[in-house]
Amino acid sequence: MSWKTERVTGAGLGLDEALDLYRDSGLGARRPLADRERFAAMLAGANLVLTARDAQGTLLGLVRAVSDFSYVTYVSDIAVARAHQRLGIGRALLDATRDAAPAAKLVLLSAPAAAGYYPHIGFTRHESAWVLNP
């Protein structure tokens, strides 16, 4: 299987295809998918969005991030279609994220089911993350 990663504008993504990907990837359980307006704003508000598509143009994966392109890139979401997980798409998307801001460190909060994945690709655990919900 081959795919191509590319940087896109979040607002330019097809809302339905992005929603389908989030549902299929398992990430949708922790995102406001039922609120289409809010989800669209999430995509549009990210200043670094990368996609992975197959030769037919099917969306296989997506990274949504916020970056200053100098010091830090906050990876808000990384979603890969369930049937295409464990094929290197997630890693390719994170590599493309690093390429977009090579001097910036990557910071992310892991989904519980994916916590074991990140140490295998070079991430280290940070013990002082804090969350304040609205």
N, C-alpha and C positions, 0 to 999 in steps of 0.2 A: 504494500500500500504506500502510495506517495501522497504528499500534501505540500502545500505552499503556505508559508506564513507571510502576512503582510500587515503593515500598520494601516488602520482605517480611522475614520471619524465615527465615534460612537453614535452620534445622531444619524449617521448615514446607514447604519445597520438596519436590516429588516427586523422590525420589532417582533413579529411572529416567529421568525427563525431563531432569534436570540432567546425568546421565551421557551421555545421547543428544546433548544440546547440545554438551557438551565434545568428544565424538567428532567430531561433524559440523563444528564450528568449526575444527578443527585443533589446538586447545589441548590436547586429550587426550593427544597424544604426549608432553607434558611434565608430566603429572599422573598420580597413582596411581589410575587408573580401575579397575584390576583388584582393588584393595583397597577394597571397598565401605564397610567400617567406617571406614577412614581418610578416604575421600572424604566420607562423611556427617559426620564430625567437622570436616572443613575447612569445610563449609557451615555447620554449627551454630556453629562458633567465630568466624565473621566477624560483627562487630557492625554492619556496614552491607552489606546485600545489596539490589540493585535488579534488577528484571526488566523485560523488554520482551515484551509479548504482543500477538498480533493479536486481532481482534474475536472469533475463535473460541476464544481462550484458549491458543493454541499458543505455547509458549515460544520466542521468537526470539533473545533475548539476555539476558545476565546480567553484572552486575558484583559481584564479591566483594571486600570491603575491610575494613580495620581502621582505625578513626578515633578520635581523642580529641575530635573535633568542635570543636577550638580552634586547634591549631597544624598538625597534619599528618594526612592520610588516605593510608594505604598501599593502593594498588589492587593486590590480589593477582592477580585474574583479570578479564579482560574477554573474554567469548566471545559471538560472534554466529554464528548458523547460516549455513553457507556460501552457501546460495541467497539470503540476505538481507544479505550483506556489501555494502558500498559504497552503502547506501541511507540512511545517516545514523543507523542504530540505535546503533552504537558511540558516536558523538558524543552522541546524546541520552542514553545511559546515563551517560556521563562528565559531561554537564551536570547530570543529576539527582544525581549523586554530589557535585558542587560545591554544588548547591542544599541538600543535606542538611548540609553543613558549609562554609558560605560563607567563613569566616575561615581555613580550613585550606588549606594547599597540598596538591596531589596529587603523590604519588611513586609510580612504578611501574618495574618491570623489564620491558622489552619482549621479546616473542618475536622471534627473529631475523627472521622473515618480515614482521613488523609494524613494524620499527624506522623505516622511512621514513614511516609514517603519522603518528606523533605530532608531528613538527615542523609539519606542515600544520594542526594544530589548536591550536597555541600552546605545546606543551611544548618545553622546552630540554633539551639533553643535559647530564647531570651526570657528571663524569669520576671521581668517587671512590666509586662504589658497590662494596661488598664482600659476598661471600657465603661463609658457612661451613656446609657441608653436614653433616648428622648422621653 
